[in-house]
Amino acid sequence: MIVHLDNISKKYGRFDALRGLSLRVPAGSVFALFGANGAGKTTTIKMLMNLIEPTAGDATVLGVNTRALSPKELAQIGYVSENQVMPGRMSVAAYIHYLRPYYPTWDRALESQLLGKLRLPPERRIKDLSHGMRMKMALACALPFRPRVLVLDEPLSGLDPLVRDEFMEALTLQAGETTVLISSHELAEIEAITTHVAFLDRGTLLFQETKADLKARVREVQVTLDGAAHIPAMAPPQWLGISAAGNILSFVDIQYSECDLAARIAALLGSVRHIEAKPVALRSVYTTLARAVRDEEVPK
Amino acid sequence: MIWRIFRKDWSQLWPLVAILTAIQFANAAFWFALGPFEEPRGLLLAAQIVAYLVLLGAAVLITATVQQDALIGVSQDWLIRPVRRGALLCAKLLFVLITVHGPMLVADLAHGTAQGFPARDTIAAALTRCAFIAAIFDLPVFAIAALTRTLVQAAATMLAIWFVVAIGIAAGILVRSGAPPPFAASGMQWMTPAFWSALALCAAAMIIRLQYRHRAASRARVILWGAVLLAPLLSFSTWAAAFSVQRLLSADPASAQPIVISFDPGLGRAPIAPAPASAGAVLLPLRVAGVAADAMVMSDRAFIRLVGRDGTTLYSGRTTVNIGYGDDFPVRTGGAGELRLHQRITFPDRVYKVLRAQTVRAEIDYSLTLFRVAAVNTIPALNGDGRIPAFGWCRTAVDADGDDIALGCTKTGTPPTCVSIALENPRNGRRNPQTPYCEPDYAPLSPHIHPDALSHFGADIKWRTLQQLAKYAVDGSQLADARVSLRSYEPAAHFTRHLVIPAIRLADWAAEP
């Protein structure tokens, strides 16, 4: 495991930001961290970067305890955050020039390629860059040394669609050779490259699995009944977001199993005309789960 | 890596460095232009303001340097870069050293050289100033900057520190029923800034180490505020304890051994009260024996205790209510052997009214300092211009009012703090009374750091009064032949004496007309 969190807790005064969180990020994966605002995603990431210390528990990155991350490990970790503060009076080119010698693996060709792709104005001061430009700048400073781990904290927030595309294109330049840990609400954009997902809620991990497994077990189900549809009083807990309209009952089944779904529906609803189970986009999985968590109906 | 960080900071901060450098050179230029008499007044005021701007500018630049790569917060880019903390600290210290102290050193050297001082003296004074400012100013400011994210936060922290220390000192004054801090207006005043400097230096070193090594802001803040709370500690100490420390620092303790103070009723009542009469004042006749030639004794503090016949303490307190250097004990200058004098002792009115007619036992504890002459020099009274050891480059001129000889001296390093000055005419041997300028500093190490590496010393020597009331031995008609005699003194020994007067009636020695 390239990133490993073991029973991590973080308290801010009386507030528990993380409560016994354990995570494993496999090498080569693109690991997406989901969760509502305040779920603990940014705290987790800042702890992994040793920006804050856990109150309890241990975390390792590249096999080293995060409390003891040294320049040697940091030279192999790329980090992009929406709140990253870079020296404002320096120009884009000057700052990249400043950073270059810190990284033995810095690739000048990749740097040029990235600067071209991201369309960053080299002579402009960092403080004069727009938010989107700054995010691209952060990425341009995080990729050229070909990091073994790339940690992205809400990298797409506040970016317009064009900049998002440029950002994602630059990111995909290194897909496959870098382990990526990304926290983002922009699920549509990152779905294509994500291989693993974890869902956080109020400082605890609800689940962690591969995207393939997640998408296989979550389905949007539409049941066409003979008569008028009603929301069943004793619906299974794994049916989320149940709605009824006309003779159609819709829900998201988070424990989908093709072989017994029809039988379970028939047992609960009686005569059924048609059942359709469609794969769900990551964004819909997230919104359904987030809504359920908010309403406290998700099975743990 | 250090040089790389240095260049990065330079690219960010060079305008601030340029401004501070300009202020530092303006400071040297102003003091150079002021000359030995520090005139005109407008320029003096400007120079004084600029001198403080140097410190303010240095504080701003140091804070900005540290906060370029702030240690507080989690969003600074450098935190996720492979930057060695030790290298970062070295780069910051180097930047402060070069950008704050480089121009300071050059400005001080230029000023000293322009004033004609020898290179060795100028370099020594400039380096001493730089070293002390670095230790007692730069590092504490550096530490505060390492605990804050912005200049405003740093300024607010400094104000809060000042406020807490002021509250602590005020609490000490309240505890002493309104009396000032124990060392106020004494040669031991150095103890408070020395204690503060040591405290600030230790706390700063610990904070900087904690922050750059572990980014342990909570622990570092505990150290900061612990040091701040300890700062007023000395104002709760006693005079006796502090003076016993000062005695240990005496340069030549044996020199005070022959000195004896005794009650000398044979001297009689003071013919003229040396100060305006007061209902609670007594002029006690004393004999001071065993003082070497050309030495001076100053009473730093004296405490009197009046004891009744039954052994109960009727009164105890300081012998004077004044705050001042040696206020309650005349300063002896010149001569040798013994001195007979009246010591003025002031009692609270209600105490005096009750005790004046009683026969009581008086015990006085003196804390004294013996000074010896460090240098004796002369300079012509009119338009004198010379370099005098211990005083530096001095000039004399008749002042604007025409009643004083103005003496102005500029010196590398610390100025003399205890001086006796007199106008004398070597042709006829006449001599005006000595005028003491003695606000001694007993510090074992007393660097001069403000406003620059050169110190300025001045005095006005009277040869007539504007109302023509006083007759001076050396008057205006002799100024062309006259010279100013300068004696500087240095403390040789700090010592105590305990005087017991078995039976005394205060009324017998009252300072009444």
Interface residues (C-beta under 8 A of the other chain):
Chain A: K46 M49 N50 L51 I52 S70 P71 K72 L74 A75 I77 Y79 S81 N83 Q84 V85 M86 P87 R89 M90 A94 Y98 L99 P101 Y102 Y103 A138 C141
Chain B: M1 R4 R7 K8 S11 Q12 Q68 G73 V74 S75 Q76 D77 L79 I80 R81 P82 V83 R84
